[in-house]
Amino acid sequence: MGRNWARVAVVAVTALSLTGLAACGTTGPKADKPKSGLFGLGRDKPKTGGPAQIGVNGYLWRASLDTLAFMPLASADPYGGVIITDWYSNPETPSERFKATVYILDTRLRADGLNVTIFKQVSDGAGGWVDQQASAQTETDIENAILTRARLLRLANVNQP
């Protein structure tokens, strides 16, 4: 008798779950609306007639990728405006390595719409790495390089016939 109740309970829970899941679907014009995030949750992607748009300033995004192209890319989120590189060691100084995180904070091309964080590690000589403070000047230099590149990209785009 107890076994039948357990089977009935499993069937009932499964049926309710499937009914709830089916209620999540839509038909008609709303079904064509693109979504982002897990299972379509989160903000909507912009609907355009052309290629997909990114959520941040395109010049800053492209300039950041161009400027950090010498470092291996770990992840890039064009909607959130985050670029994370993997560790990079200069062949001339293999005992230290760097990692960068770039946050693009605005849709406009502005100097305060960009934040660069640099992480540094040095070799401990035994195969491990020890964290060290990266120079603030390094972060500023990379930010300036990105901003300069973004301005050049914008000027090249404005001057196109």
Buried (B, 14 or more C-beta within 10 A) or exposed (E): EEEEEEEEEEEEEEEEEEEEEEEEEEEEEEEEEEEEEEEEEEEEBEEEEEEEBBBBBBBBBBBBBBBBEEBEEEEBEBBEBBBBBEBBEEEEEEEBBBBBBBBBBBBEBEEEBBEBEBBBBEBEEEEEBEEEEBEEEBBEEBBBBBBEBBEEBBEEEEEEE
